[in-house]
Amino acid sequence: MVVGISEYDDFKTLSTTKNDATRMRRFLLEVAGFDSVYQLTEEEATKATIEHLMVDVLPSQVKPGDRFLFYWSGHGIARKLSGGNVAGF
């Protein structure tokens, strides 16, 4: 699953996320040997759509020995973890 979101209400607009998602989808299909890739950008990339794919669609398609990749192009956040480490999400 490839997701690219550039428009945000509270953050700076990102200019390359849709192109990033398209290039990643092309790479996965043409170079990396993936059989199918769901690409969601902008208005398509809703919480409901992502949950539907992750809960209702993909579990019946991904079989033992298959590969699954979730690629995100967009804003994220950094959170302080216990022990003082920082992780990006």
VOPAMAR-165150 format. One record per residue: residue in one letter; y, z, x of N, C-alpha, C in turn; residue number from 1. Coordinates in steps of 0.05 Angstrom, whole numbers, plus 5000, padded with zeros to 4 digits. Layout:
// VOPAMAR-165150
REC   r    nc2    nc3    nc1   cac2   cac3   cac1    cc2    cc3    cc1     k
REC   A      Y      Z      X      Y      Z      X      Y      Z      X   NUM
...
***
This chain:
// VOPAMAR-165150
REC   r    nc2    nc3    nc1   cac2   cac3   cac1    cc2    cc3    cc1     k
REC   M   4977   5000   5017   5000   5000   5000   5025   5000   5018     1
REC   V   5043   4982   5012   5067   4979   5028   5091   4984   5010     2
REC   V   5108   5003   5017   5131   5010   5000   5156   5007   5017     3
REC   G   5176   4994   5005   5202   4992   5019   5225   4997   4999     4
REC   I   5241   5017   5004   5264   5024   4987   5289   5025   5003     5
REC   S   5310   5010   4995   5335   5010   5010   5358   5023   4995     6
REC   E   5356   5025   4969   5378   5036   4952   5372   5065   4945     7
REC   Y   5392   5082   4951   5389   5111   4945   5415   5120   4932     8
REC   D   5413   5140   4915   5437   5151   4902   5453   5168   4922     9
REC   D   5440   5184   4938   5453   5203   4954   5453   5197   4984    10
REC   F   5442   5174   4992   5440   5167   5020   5451   5140   5025    11
REC   K   5456   5134   5050   5465   5108   5059   5444   5087   5052    12
REC   T   5453   5064   5042   5436   5041   5037   5424   5030   5063    13
REC   L   5398   5025   5062   5385   5013   5086   5383   4983   5081    14
REC   S   5387   4968   5102   5388   4939   5098   5362   4924   5104    15
REC   T   5343   4937   5117   5320   4922   5126   5293   4930   5113    16
REC   T   5293   4948   5095   5268   4959   5084   5251   4938   5069    17
REC   K   5264   4921   5053   5248   4901   5039   5236   4881   5058    18
REC   N   5251   4873   5078   5240   4855   5099   5218   4869   5115    19
REC   D   5222   4894   5121   5201   4910   5135   5175   4909   5119    20
REC   A   5177   4915   5093   5154   4916   5076   5140   4888   5075    21
REC   T   5156   4868   5072   5145   4840   5071   5131   4833   5096    22
REC   R   5143   4839   5119   5131   4833   5145   5105   4849   5149    23
REC   M   5105   4874   5141   5081   4890   5144   5059   4880   5126    24
REC   R   5065   4872   5102   5045   4861   5084   5033   4836   5096    25
REC   R   5050   4818   5106   5040   4793   5119   5023   4800   5143    26
REC   F   5031   4819   5159   5015   4826   5183   4987   4837   5174    27
REC   L   4987   4854   5154   4962   4866   5146   4943   4845   5135    28
REC   L   4953   4825   5120   4936   4804   5109   4928   4783   5129    29
REC   E   4947   4775   5146   4942   4752   5164   4931   4760   5192    30
REC   V   4937   4784   5201   4929   4792   5228   4909   4814   5228    31
REC   A   4914   4835   5212   4898   4859   5212   4872   4857   5196    32
REC   G   4869   4836   5180   4845   4832   5165   4842   4848   5139    33
REC   F   4864   4857   5128   4862   4871   5102   4857   4850   5080    34
REC   D   4840   4857   5060   4834   4839   5038   4856   4838   5017    35
REC   S   4869   4861   5013   4890   4861   4993   4911   4882   5001    36
REC   V   4935   4877   4993   4957   4896   4998   4976   4896   4974    37
REC   Y   4981   4920   4964   5000   4924   4943   5027   4928   4956    38
REC   Q   5048   4912   4948   5075   4916   4959   5093   4923   4937    39
REC   L   5107   4945   4940   5126   4955   4921   5153   4958   4934    40
REC   T   5174   4946   4923   5201   4949   4934   5220   4955   4911    41
REC   E   5241   4969   4919   5264   4976   4901   5254   4987   4874    42
REC   E   5261   4974   4852   5255   4985   4825   5225   4987   4819    43
REC   E   5209   4971   4833   5179   4972   4829   5167   4998   4841    44
REC   A   5181   5009   4861   5170   5031   4876   5177   5058   4863    45
REC   T   5168   5062   4838   5173   5087   4824   5150   5106   4829    46
REC   K   5156   5132   4825   5135   5152   4827   5112   5146   4808    47
REC   A   5118   5137   4784   5097   5131   4765   5079   5108   4774    48
REC   T   5091   5087   4785   5075   5064   4795   5058   5072   4819    49
REC   I   5070   5087   4838   5054   5095   4861   5031   5113   4853    50
REC   E   5037   5132   4835   5015   5150   4825   4994   5134   4811    51
REC   H   5001   5115   4794   4982   5098   4780   4964   5084   4800    52
REC   L   4975   5072   4820   4959   5058   4840   4941   5077   4855    53
REC   M   4952   5100   4863   4936   5119   4879   4914   5133   4863    54
REC   V   4919   5138   4837   4900   5153   4821   4882   5135   4804    55
REC   D   4893   5114   4793   4877   5098   4774   4866   5072   4785    56
REC   V   4879   5060   4804   4871   5034   4814   4855   5035   4840    57
REC   L   4868   5046   4861   4856   5045   4887   4829   5060   4891    58
REC   P   4825   5082   4878   4799   5095   4882   4775   5078   4874    59
REC   S   4778   5060   4856   4756   5043   4848   4754   5018   4866    60
REC   Q   4774   5013   4882   4775   4990   4900   4767   4997   4928    61
REC   V   4774   5021   4938   4769   5029   4965   4741   5041   4967    62
REC   K   4724   5028   4982   4696   5036   4985   4691   5048   5012    63
REC   P   4669   5062   5016   4662   5073   5043   4662   5050   5063    64
REC   G   4674   5055   5086   4677   5035   5107   4702   5018   5105    65
REC   D   4717   5020   5082   4742   5006   5079   4764   5021   5094    66
REC   R   4786   5008   5098   4810   5020   5109   4831   5022   5088    67
REC   F   4847   5044   5088   4869   5047   5070   4893   5054   5087    68
REC   L   4916   5041   5083   4941   5047   5097   4963   5050   5077    69
REC   F   4979   5071   5080   5003   5074   5064   5026   5071   5083    70
REC   Y   5042   5050   5079   5065   5044   5097   5091   5049   5081    71
REC   W   5109   5064   5092   5135   5070   5079   5158   5061   5097    72
REC   S   5176   5046   5085   5201   5038   5098   5223   5048   5080    73
REC   G   5238   5068   5089   5260   5080   5074   5268   5106   5086    74
REC   H   5286   5120   5072   5295   5146   5082   5272   5166   5080    75
REC   G   5273   5186   5096   5255   5208   5096   5271   5234   5101    76
REC   I   5257   5256   5104   5270   5281   5110   5255   5295   5133    77
REC   A   5269   5312   5147   5257   5329   5167   5256   5357   5156    78
REC   R   5232   5370   5160   5229   5398   5150   5220   5415   5173    79
REC   K   5231   5439   5174   5223   5458   5194   5197   5472   5185    80
REC   L   5177   5471   5202   5151   5483   5196   5149   5511   5208    81
REC   S   5129   5526   5199   5125   5552   5211   5120   5548   5241    82
REC   G   5130   5566   5256   5127   5564   5285   5150   5549   5298    83
REC   G   5170   5540   5282   5193   5527   5292   5191   5497   5297    84
REC   N   5167   5486   5292   5163   5457   5295   5178   5442   5272    85
REC   V   5185   5417   5277   5197   5400   5257   5179   5376   5252    86
REC   A   5176   5369   5227   5160   5346   5219   5176   5328   5201    87
REC   G   5174   5302   5205   5187   5283   5187   5169   5275   5164    88
REC   F   5182   5272   5141   5167   5264   5117   5182   5241   5104    89
***
